[in-house]
Amino acid sequence: MTAQSPLTIPMEIRPARMRFRKEIWERTHGWRSDVDATVEQIARLLDVKDLEGIRKAVEVGKPDKTYGYLNDPRAFFQVLLATKGVRQQDAVSAYHQTRDTLVQGEVMIANQITISDIKADIGSIGGHIKPGISVVEAVRKYVEQEGVNTGLLRSFFVSSTGDDISILMTHQRGKLDETIHQLAWNAFLVGTEVARLEGHYGAGQDLLVDAPAGNVKGAGPAVAELEFVERSAEPFVSFGADKTNPGAFSLPVYLLSDPMYNSGLILADNMKPGYTYRILDLTHKGEDKAIYLNTPEDLYDLALLVRDTDNFVIESVFLKTTGEQFVAVSATRLHDIAGKYTGKDDPRMLVRCQGQFPATGEVLHPFALGHLVAGFMRGSHNGPLMPVKLNGTISWFDGPPIVTAAAFSVKNGILTEPADAFDQPFWDAVRHEVSQKAQWIRRQGFFGAAMLPWNELEYSAGPVKKMKALQSRFKFERDGEPVAVGAGSQKD
């Protein structure tokens, strides 16, 4: 190893500094917002836990606050070598990778995008059919004025699925950012006031707290977010479902690991390694209780869990080779927040497509099943999930449960117009089949599989009250004759 190689920035790289744009660093809070990510990146490369030593190395390297490169890479390298647990060979490699990241920071920072999809039911016309045009417009105007016009957002799109309003936003502040979430919350509050003035049903029903403490997860709205460095072409699909719960997306996402639905698993070499699934245990309240399963090796275990859509939900999916996330599902349960039934959870899902990820058509394929999901009328029945056009409405028996799909491309954080993925003649036939399926199960009324099990009804006050009254009327008997309490279980 020569001193020149790791301790200087080659001449051919220096002109690249001029490609940095000052406004990029101002928009992303410059080095201050990137230093933690850089320190963590180096720690992962070196497999060391001494973050403070690495942080010191970065600090003495004197990062340029405008352009982001190291003014003193020699000092950076010397302190890095002195950090506990760092081997010289690994440090040299880390130096080069970190230096290249800094020199190419314009690309890395400018293309680091977060997509946030936040939805809420804040009121509906005629019951649970659709939000009013004036309510949707009030939400849209607020996001435009306070989000885009202030530079907080790169772009956004407001739509509805059934009686829910979704705000899809692109920005560079990362996932679970309080400012972004507060923007959406305030927009929903503005829309709620319009809904109340016009007498819409259930105005503000998903806003379950007076004010969110930080981000809105756990406050009522559903949240799905992805953060990534943009590819040269970055397609994704934003899915919304109404009159159902987060488990509605588990089967379509599970089937991404089935070559019967995802042909790329056998046709594309870069997809063969498979995926890592993060599954949440919804029976646990408080902190997330999660398990990570890999496919194909853990496919049967994954099936065992996700078959129970009330208790286990796929929350995210990653490439097994790189750890890059490409699926995000909102997994909030409203009755766990409110302690009572306030409406079904009506989840959102974001899926990146093409390239090393499943193709858009492969992601859409499972929705032709019209699989049975929980929800429907009063959130208490099973029914088939119907793919509908954007801004589709709710009707028969407060359903059937529906799903919309808005496909986008994004470049430098700017969204294209949406392509309505379910607005195509093929899906007309699917909708007809789902309608027949919905009528078939409704003929069974309240009985058996047509209605949800007791544990999913217990948040509705009516059944709870009636069951308590009925319990008091049960009597112990033996051979048809009354016996004392507990005597019926004693042996002769």
C-alpha positions as CSV (number, residue, x, y, z in Angstrom):
1,M,0.0,0.0,0.0
2,T,1.4,3.4,-0.9
3,A,0.6,6.6,1.0
4,Q,-0.6,8.3,-2.1
5,S,-3.4,5.9,-2.9
6,P,-5.6,6.2,0.2
7,L,-4.6,9.7,1.3
8,T,-5.3,11.9,-1.7
9,I,-8.2,12.5,-4.0
10,P,-7.1,11.7,-7.6
11,M,-7.0,14.6,-10.0
12,E,-9.6,13.1,-12.3
13,I,-12.1,13.1,-9.4
14,R,-11.6,16.7,-8.3
15,P,-13.5,18.3,-11.1
16,A,-16.5,16.3,-10.1
17,R,-16.8,18.5,-7.0
18,M,-18.0,21.3,-9.2
19,R,-21.0,19.2,-10.1
20,F,-22.4,19.6,-6.6
21,R,-25.2,22.1,-6.3
22,K,-25.5,24.2,-3.2
23,E,-29.2,24.0,-3.2
24,I,-29.1,20.2,-2.9
25,W,-27.3,20.4,0.4
26,E,-29.4,23.2,1.7
27,R,-32.6,21.2,0.9
28,T,-31.3,18.2,2.7
29,H,-29.7,20.1,5.5
30,G,-26.2,19.5,4.1
31,W,-23.7,17.5,6.0
32,R,-25.6,17.6,9.2
33,S,-28.3,15.3,7.9
34,D,-25.8,13.0,6.1
35,V,-23.1,12.5,8.7
36,D,-25.0,9.8,10.7
37,A,-25.7,7.8,7.5
38,T,-22.0,8.1,6.5
39,V,-20.8,7.0,10.0
40,E,-23.2,4.0,10.0
41,Q,-22.2,3.1,6.4
42,I,-18.5,3.0,7.4
43,A,-19.3,1.0,10.6
44,R,-21.1,-1.6,8.5
45,L,-18.3,-1.8,6.0
46,L,-15.7,-2.4,8.7
47,D,-18.0,-4.5,11.0
48,V,-17.1,-2.4,14.0
49,K,-19.2,-1.0,16.9
50,D,-17.0,2.1,17.7
51,L,-19.3,4.7,16.1
52,E,-17.7,7.5,18.1
53,G,-14.2,6.7,16.7
54,I,-15.6,6.7,13.2
55,R,-17.5,9.9,13.8
56,K,-14.3,11.5,15.0
57,A,-12.6,10.4,11.8
58,V,-15.3,12.0,9.7
59,E,-15.1,15.2,11.7
60,V,-11.4,15.7,11.4
61,G,-11.7,15.0,7.7
62,K,-13.4,18.4,7.6
63,P,-16.4,17.8,5.3
64,D,-17.2,20.8,3.1
65,K,-20.6,22.0,4.3
66,T,-21.6,23.2,0.9
67,Y,-20.4,20.4,-1.3
68,G,-19.9,17.5,1.1
69,Y,-16.4,16.2,0.2
70,L,-13.6,15.8,2.7
71,N,-11.1,18.7,2.8
72,D,-8.6,16.6,4.8
73,P,-8.8,12.9,3.8
74,R,-5.4,12.3,5.3
75,A,-6.6,13.1,8.8
76,F,-9.8,11.1,8.2
77,F,-7.7,8.0,7.3
78,Q,-5.3,8.4,10.2
79,V,-8.0,8.6,12.8
80,L,-10.0,5.8,11.1
81,L,-6.9,3.5,11.4
82,A,-6.6,4.3,15.1
83,T,-10.3,3.4,15.8
84,K,-10.7,0.3,17.9
85,G,-11.4,-2.9,15.9
86,V,-10.5,-1.4,12.5
87,R,-8.1,-3.4,10.3
88,Q,-5.8,-1.5,7.9
89,Q,-6.9,-3.4,4.8
90,D,-10.6,-2.8,5.6
91,A,-10.0,0.8,6.4
92,V,-8.4,1.4,3.0
93,S,-11.4,-0.1,1.2
94,A,-13.8,1.8,3.4
95,Y,-11.9,5.0,2.6
96,H,-12.2,4.6,-1.1
97,Q,-15.9,3.7,-0.9
98,T,-16.7,6.6,1.4
99,R,-14.7,9.0,-0.7
100,D,-16.5,7.9,-3.8
101,T,-19.8,8.4,-2.1
102,L,-18.9,11.9,-1.0
103,V,-17.5,12.9,-4.4
104,Q,-20.7,11.5,-6.1
105,G,-22.8,13.0,-3.4
106,E,-24.9,15.0,-5.8
107,V,-26.2,11.8,-7.3
108,M,-26.6,10.1,-3.9
109,I,-28.3,13.0,-2.1
110,A,-30.4,14.3,-5.0
111,N,-31.7,10.8,-5.8
112,Q,-32.4,9.7,-2.2
113,I,-36.2,9.8,-2.2
114,T,-38.8,8.9,0.4
115,I,-42.4,8.0,-0.8
116,S,-45.0,8.4,2.0
117,D,-48.5,7.2,1.5
118,I,-50.8,8.3,4.3
119,K,-54.5,7.8,4.3
120,A,-57.5,8.6,6.6
121,D,-61.3,8.3,6.6
122,I,-62.4,11.8,7.5
123,G,-66.0,11.7,6.3
124,S,-68.1,10.4,3.5
125,I,-71.2,11.2,1.5
126,G,-74.3,9.1,1.9
127,G,-72.8,6.8,4.6
128,H,-69.6,5.0,3.6
129,I,-69.7,5.6,-0.1
130,K,-67.1,8.2,-1.0
131,P,-65.5,11.4,0.3
132,G,-67.0,14.7,-0.9
133,I,-65.2,16.5,-3.8
134,S,-64.9,19.6,-1.6
135,V,-63.2,17.6,1.1
136,V,-60.7,16.0,-1.3
137,E,-60.0,19.5,-2.8
138,A,-59.5,21.0,0.6
139,V,-56.9,18.3,1.5
140,R,-55.2,18.8,-1.9
141,K,-55.0,22.6,-1.6
142,Y,-53.5,22.4,1.9
143,V,-50.8,19.9,0.8
144,E,-50.0,22.0,-2.2
145,Q,-49.7,25.2,-0.2
146,E,-47.9,23.9,2.9
147,G,-46.0,21.1,1.2
148,V,-45.0,21.8,-2.4
149,N,-45.0,25.6,-2.3
150,T,-42.8,25.7,0.8
151,G,-40.3,23.2,-0.6
152,L,-41.1,20.5,1.9
153,L,-42.4,18.1,-0.7
154,R,-41.1,17.4,-4.2
155,S,-44.5,16.3,-5.5
156,F,-47.7,14.7,-4.3
157,F,-51.0,13.1,-5.4
158,V,-54.3,13.0,-3.6
159,S,-56.9,10.2,-4.4
160,S,-59.6,8.3,-2.8
161,T,-60.4,4.6,-2.3
162,G,-64.0,4.1,-1.1
163,D,-64.5,6.6,1.7
164,D,-60.7,7.0,2.4
165,I,-58.5,9.8,1.2
166,S,-54.8,9.1,0.5
167,I,-52.0,11.6,0.3
168,L,-49.1,10.2,-1.7
169,M,-46.0,12.4,-1.2
170,T,-42.3,12.4,-2.3
171,H,-39.6,14.1,-0.2
172,Q,-36.1,13.8,1.1
173,R,-36.7,13.7,4.8
174,G,-36.8,9.9,5.4
175,K,-39.4,7.6,6.8
176,L,-41.5,8.5,9.9
177,D,-40.5,12.1,9.6
178,E,-42.6,14.2,12.0
179,T,-42.8,17.2,9.7
180,I,-44.2,15.2,6.8
181,H,-46.6,13.3,9.0
182,Q,-47.8,16.5,10.6
183,L,-48.4,18.0,7.2
184,A,-50.7,15.1,6.3
185,W,-52.4,15.3,9.7
186,N,-53.1,19.0,9.3
187,A,-54.4,18.4,5.8
188,F,-56.8,15.8,7.2
189,L,-57.9,18.2,9.9
190,V,-58.7,20.9,7.3
191,G,-60.7,18.3,5.3
192,T,-62.5,17.2,8.4
193,E,-63.8,20.7,9.0
194,V,-65.2,20.8,5.5
195,A,-66.8,17.4,6.0
196,R,-68.4,18.6,9.3
197,L,-69.7,21.8,7.7
198,E,-71.4,19.8,5.0
199,G,-72.7,17.1,7.3
200,H,-70.7,14.2,6.0
201,Y,-71.0,10.9,7.8
202,G,-68.1,9.9,10.2
203,A,-66.2,13.3,9.8
204,G,-62.7,12.8,11.2
205,Q,-63.4,9.2,12.3
206,D,-59.8,8.0,11.7
207,L,-58.2,10.9,13.6
208,L,-58.2,9.1,16.9
209,V,-56.0,11.4,19.0
210,D,-56.2,15.2,19.6
211,A,-52.7,15.6,18.2
212,P,-50.1,13.0,17.2
213,A,-47.0,12.7,19.3
214,G,-44.4,12.8,16.5
215,N,-45.4,10.8,13.5
216,V,-49.0,9.7,12.9
217,K,-48.4,5.9,13.3
218,G,-50.7,4.9,16.1
219,A,-52.8,8.0,15.8
220,G,-55.3,6.5,13.3
221,P,-54.1,7.2,9.7
222,A,-52.6,4.3,7.8
223,V,-49.0,4.8,6.7
224,A,-46.9,3.1,4.1
225,E,-43.4,4.4,3.3
226,L,-40.4,3.5,1.2
227,E,-37.0,5.2,1.1
228,F,-34.5,4.5,-1.6
229,V,-31.9,5.8,-4.1
230,E,-33.7,6.3,-7.4
231,R,-32.8,4.1,-10.4
232,S,-32.6,5.7,-13.8
233,A,-36.2,4.5,-14.2
234,E,-38.2,4.1,-11.0
235,P,-41.7,2.6,-11.4
236,F,-43.9,1.8,-8.4
237,V,-47.5,1.1,-7.6
238,S,-49.6,2.7,-4.8
239,F,-52.4,0.3,-3.7
240,G,-55.3,1.3,-1.5
241,A,-57.9,-1.0,0.0
242,D,-61.2,-0.1,1.7
243,K,-63.6,-2.1,3.9
244,T,-60.9,-4.6,4.9
245,N,-57.8,-5.0,7.1
246,P,-54.0,-5.0,6.4
247,G,-54.1,-8.8,6.0
248,A,-55.8,-8.3,2.7
249,F,-52.5,-7.6,1.1
250,S,-50.7,-10.6,2.6
251,L,-51.8,-13.2,0.0
252,P,-50.8,-11.0,-3.1
253,V,-47.4,-10.2,-1.4
254,Y,-46.9,-13.9,-0.4
255,L,-47.5,-14.9,-4.0
256,L,-44.6,-12.8,-5.2
257,S,-42.5,-15.8,-4.0
258,D,-44.5,-18.2,-6.1
259,P,-43.3,-18.7,-9.7
260,M,-46.9,-19.5,-10.7
261,Y,-47.5,-15.8,-10.2
262,N,-44.1,-14.2,-10.4
263,S,-42.4,-15.7,-13.5
264,G,-39.3,-13.6,-12.9
265,L,-38.3,-16.2,-10.2
266,I,-37.4,-18.6,-13.0
267,L,-36.8,-16.3,-15.9
268,A,-34.7,-13.5,-14.4
269,D,-31.3,-14.5,-12.9
270,N,-31.3,-11.4,-10.6
271,M,-34.5,-12.5,-8.9
272,K,-33.7,-16.2,-8.2
273,P,-32.1,-15.6,-4.7
274,G,-35.6,-14.6,-3.3
275,Y,-36.8,-12.2,-0.7
276,T,-36.9,-11.5,3.0
277,Y,-40.3,-10.9,4.6
278,R,-41.0,-8.9,7.8
279,I,-44.2,-10.2,9.4
280,L,-45.8,-8.4,12.4
281,D,-47.6,-10.2,15.2
282,L,-50.7,-8.0,15.6
283,T,-51.8,-9.7,18.8
284,H,-49.0,-7.8,20.5
285,K,-49.7,-4.2,21.4
286,G,-47.0,-1.5,21.9
287,E,-43.7,-2.1,20.2
288,D,-43.6,-4.0,17.0
289,K,-43.2,-7.8,17.4
290,A,-41.7,-9.0,14.2
291,I,-40.2,-12.0,12.6
292,Y,-38.0,-12.2,9.4
293,L,-38.5,-15.1,7.0
294,N,-36.6,-15.8,3.8
295,T,-38.0,-17.3,0.7
296,P,-37.9,-19.9,-0.8
297,E,-36.4,-21.7,2.2
298,D,-39.0,-20.4,4.8
299,L,-41.9,-20.4,2.4
300,Y,-44.0,-22.9,4.4
301,D,-43.4,-21.1,7.6
302,L,-44.5,-17.9,5.9
303,A,-47.7,-19.6,4.7
304,L,-48.4,-20.8,8.2
305,L,-48.3,-17.3,9.6
306,V,-50.0,-15.3,6.9
307,R,-53.0,-17.6,6.5
308,D,-54.1,-16.0,9.8
309,T,-54.8,-12.5,8.5
310,D,-56.3,-11.3,11.8
311,N,-53.1,-11.9,13.8
312,F,-50.1,-11.9,11.4
313,V,-49.5,-9.4,8.6
314,I,-46.7,-9.0,6.0
315,E,-45.4,-5.5,6.7
316,S,-42.5,-5.2,4.3
317,V,-40.4,-7.2,1.8
318,F,-36.7,-6.9,1.0
319,L,-34.3,-8.3,-1.6
320,K,-32.5,-11.1,0.2
321,T,-29.2,-10.2,-1.6
322,T,-28.9,-6.5,-0.9
323,G,-31.5,-5.8,1.8
324,E,-33.2,-3.2,-0.4
325,Q,-36.9,-2.8,0.5
326,F,-39.4,-2.8,-2.3
327,V,-42.8,-3.5,-0.5
328,A,-44.3,-1.5,2.4
329,V,-47.7,-2.2,3.9
330,S,-49.5,-0.2,6.5
331,A,-50.2,-2.5,9.5
332,T,-52.1,-0.3,12.0
333,R,-55.2,-1.7,13.6
334,L,-57.8,0.9,14.5
335,H,-59.5,-1.1,17.2
336,D,-56.1,-1.6,19.0
337,I,-55.8,2.2,19.1
338,A,-59.3,3.2,19.9
339,G,-60.2,0.2,22.0
340,K,-63.5,-0.2,20.1
341,Y,-64.7,-0.6,16.5
342,T,-64.2,2.7,14.6
343,G,-64.1,1.3,11.1
344,K,-61.9,-1.3,9.3
345,D,-58.2,-0.5,8.9
346,D,-58.3,0.1,5.2
347,P,-54.6,-0.4,4.4
348,R,-52.2,1.1,1.9
349,M,-49.3,-0.6,0.1
350,L,-46.3,0.6,-2.0
351,V,-44.5,-1.7,-4.3
352,R,-41.4,-0.9,-6.4
353,C,-41.5,-2.7,-9.7
354,Q,-39.3,-3.9,-12.6
355,G,-35.5,-4.5,-12.8
356,Q,-34.5,-6.6,-9.8
357,F,-38.0,-6.4,-8.5
358,P,-41.1,-8.2,-9.8
359,A,-42.6,-6.7,-13.0
360,T,-45.7,-4.5,-12.6
361,G,-47.9,-7.2,-14.2
362,E,-46.5,-9.8,-11.8
363,V,-47.4,-7.6,-8.8
364,L,-50.9,-7.1,-10.2
365,H,-51.5,-10.8,-11.1
366,P,-52.7,-12.1,-7.7
367,F,-55.4,-9.5,-7.5
368,A,-57.3,-11.3,-10.2
369,L,-58.1,-14.0,-7.6
370,G,-60.7,-11.9,-5.8
371,H,-59.5,-13.6,-2.6
372,L,-61.7,-13.5,0.5
373,V,-60.8,-10.9,3.1
374,A,-62.2,-9.6,6.4
375,G,-64.3,-6.5,6.4
376,F,-67.4,-5.8,4.3
377,M,-70.5,-4.6,6.2
378,R,-69.7,-3.2,9.6
379,G,-66.2,-4.7,9.3
380,S,-67.7,-8.0,10.5
381,H,-67.9,-10.2,7.4
382,N,-65.8,-12.0,4.9
383,G,-66.0,-11.0,1.2
384,P,-63.9,-11.1,-2.0
385,L,-61.5,-8.2,-2.7
386,M,-62.6,-6.4,-5.9
387,P,-60.0,-4.5,-8.0
388,V,-61.7,-1.2,-9.0
389,K,-60.7,2.0,-10.9
390,L,-59.1,4.9,-9.1
391,N,-61.4,6.8,-6.8
392,G,-63.7,3.8,-6.9
393,T,-66.7,3.9,-4.5
394,I,-68.4,1.6,-1.9
395,S,-72.0,0.4,-2.5
396,W,-73.6,-3.0,-2.0
397,F,-73.6,-4.2,1.7
398,D,-71.0,-1.5,2.3
399,G,-68.7,-3.2,-0.1
400,P,-67.6,-5.4,-1.5
401,P,-64.1,-4.8,-0.1
402,I,-62.2,-2.9,-2.9
403,V,-58.6,-2.3,-4.0
404,T,-57.2,0.5,-6.3
405,A,-53.8,0.6,-8.0
406,A,-52.2,3.8,-9.1
407,A,-48.9,3.2,-11.1
408,F,-46.3,5.9,-11.2
409,S,-42.8,6.6,-12.3
410,V,-40.7,9.0,-10.3
411,K,-37.7,11.0,-11.4
412,N,-35.7,13.3,-9.1
413,G,-38.7,13.0,-6.7
414,I,-41.2,14.2,-9.2
415,L,-44.2,12.0,-9.8
416,T,-45.7,11.4,-13.3
417,E,-49.4,11.3,-13.7
418,P,-50.9,8.0,-12.4
419,A,-51.7,5.1,-14.7
420,D,-54.9,3.4,-13.4
421,A,-53.7,-0.2,-13.3
422,F,-57.2,-1.7,-12.9
423,D,-58.8,0.5,-15.7
424,Q,-58.4,-2.1,-18.5
425,P,-60.9,-4.5,-20.1
426,F,-59.3,-7.6,-18.4
427,W,-60.4,-6.3,-15.0
428,D,-64.0,-5.9,-16.1
429,A,-64.3,-9.7,-16.2
430,V,-62.6,-10.0,-12.8
431,R,-65.0,-7.5,-11.3
432,H,-67.9,-9.6,-12.7
433,E,-66.5,-12.7,-11.2
434,V,-65.9,-11.0,-7.8
435,S,-69.5,-9.7,-7.8
436,Q,-70.8,-13.3,-8.3
437,K,-68.5,-14.5,-5.5
438,A,-69.7,-11.7,-3.2
439,Q,-73.3,-12.6,-3.8
440,W,-72.6,-16.3,-3.2
441,I,-71.1,-15.8,0.3
442,R,-73.8,-13.2,1.2
443,R,-76.4,-15.9,0.7
444,Q,-75.0,-17.5,3.8
445,G,-76.0,-14.4,5.8
446,F,-74.6,-14.4,9.3
447,F,-73.7,-18.1,9.4
448,G,-70.2,-19.7,9.7
449,A,-67.5,-18.4,7.4
450,A,-69.7,-15.6,6.1
451,M,-69.2,-13.6,9.3
452,L,-65.9,-13.0,11.2
453,P,-65.1,-15.0,14.3
454,W,-66.0,-13.7,17.7
455,N,-62.6,-12.2,18.6
456,E,-63.0,-9.8,15.6
457,L,-66.5,-8.9,16.6
458,E,-65.7,-8.1,20.2
459,Y,-65.0,-4.5,19.5
460,S,-68.5,-3.9,18.4
461,A,-70.6,-2.9,21.5
462,G,-73.8,-4.6,20.3
463,P,-72.5,-8.3,20.3
464,V,-70.5,-7.7,23.6
465,K,-73.6,-6.4,25.4
466,K,-75.8,-9.2,24.1
467,M,-73.4,-12.0,24.9
468,K,-73.0,-10.8,28.5
469,A,-76.8,-10.8,28.8
470,L,-77.0,-14.3,27.3
471,Q,-74.2,-15.7,29.5
472,S,-76.3,-14.9,32.6
473,R,-79.1,-17.1,31.3
474,F,-76.9,-20.2,30.9
475,K,-77.5,-22.9,33.6
476,F,-75.6,-26.0,34.6
477,E,-77.4,-29.3,34.1
478,R,-76.9,-33.0,34.3
479,D,-79.1,-35.3,32.5
480,G,-81.5,-32.4,31.9
481,E,-81.7,-31.6,35.7
482,P,-80.3,-28.4,37.3
483,V,-77.2,-28.8,39.4
484,A,-75.2,-26.4,41.5
485,V,-72.5,-24.3,39.9
486,G,-69.5,-26.3,39.1
487,A,-71.1,-29.6,40.0
488,G,-71.6,-30.5,36.3
489,S,-67.9,-30.9,35.9
490,Q,-67.4,-33.3,38.9
491,K,-66.9,-37.0,38.3
492,D,-69.2,-39.5,40.0
